[in-house]
């Protein structure tokens, strides 16, 4: 039974025709971009997560730099809710502020380098 589950997961995550391939063909359109014609501060997150799912950390960072900190924040928040760390809430607040700064810096970089379109 374990082998069947493992084989199913392997088939689901393969690039040639599995779940990742399906996700690549069904990315959600950005309503901000559709309305205003330029990227929003979150554009690139879907492609970045897909690159991470494929194991390409460099491409993931190039698509959207805050992806890894966001995933770390989500994982840490879930673990904190389970184990209730002493300074966990403070660390979560610091992570939120740091991620917000990364998002703003990334968006300003895109503006200055004419990468919004």
Beta strands, then each sheet from edge to edge (+ up, - down):
end
